[in-house]
Amino acid sequence: MSAFPAITPPDAQALQAALARQNTLTKPPGALGRLEALSVWVASCQGVCPPRQFTRARVVVFAGDHGVTASGVSAFPSEVTPQMVANFDAGGAAINVLATLADATVRVADIAVDAEPLSPAIGAHKVRRGSGNIAIEDALSEAETTAAIQAGRAIADEEVDGGADLLIAGDMGIGNTTPATTLIAAATRSEPVAVIGRGTGIDDTGWARKVSAIRDALYRARTVTGDPEALLRVCGGADLAAMAGFLAQAAVRRTPVLLDGVVVTAAALIADLLAPGARAWWQAGHRSTEPAHTLALDHLGLVPIVDLGMRLGEGTGAAVALPVVRAAVATLASMATFDEAGVSDA
């Protein structure tokens, strides 16, 4: 079992101070819309008003393969996963480009890629080579589930101890939207047909295979829907379990997080069950095209910052949202007040 300590909510006094400061700035109340709410959230997470601009935003891409890919649920072969890990490490992926633009750095962690680790650092927290085919078997053993959650916790601790002041979880794994959608359907008790999307672009036949695999996985998980660790074991995967541990531990460490797409948000659903209240430390970076993503966001009560029709994963949607959050911090911290500017607030 992976017991998390009670989650402390963001600072209420800093929140109230940020709300009050917003009303003194040289603009009509509410004129900056969502930027105002985001700035107040950052201030409450940091426990200070005005908030500080982020100096070490960090993206961690969790990589893992999934046995269910053998059921024909993805448009791409599993060989792509280790190839993309190398691409992340070389700086050539979309997340590398977008993170650089957003003044963030990228780390890739091989949790369950079905290949030897690219390097000792990338494979430092590897749990196994590929997770089981959830349509016919458990994704993980109990020991592997615990190890994967602990791996995510350790990675969060490493990043926060290294100075990270905002975290983004990204994902890479061919077939990973299938266990992610299964977890969301199980946690929200939803009909699978209503929440299954096209992933990276499967055709109608592939979609039907994905529906079948998820139905079979949900049937296998029917007796454990109230147990978050058991859900990760039966119908999740090592990368999803590590992401859940990472997101929960970020809340334990009082560090704000921008969530990415359907895979990360599936892990977030489970993380909030493992560590109730963790969701207060998260914002939804974006809304992907996957139907299950909207369902999971609604269940968590999170409103996406951007909605650009993205479906890549890797942390890319959250990276696109990061400059918006930076703008929110800058306006609350640096705008003049009515008194400072000599502007009437009548």
Summary of the structure (lengths in Angstrom):
residues: 346
radius of gyration: 20.0
end to end distance: 58.2
largest distance: 69.6
contacts: 1349
relative contact order: 0.18
helix: 50%
strand: 10%
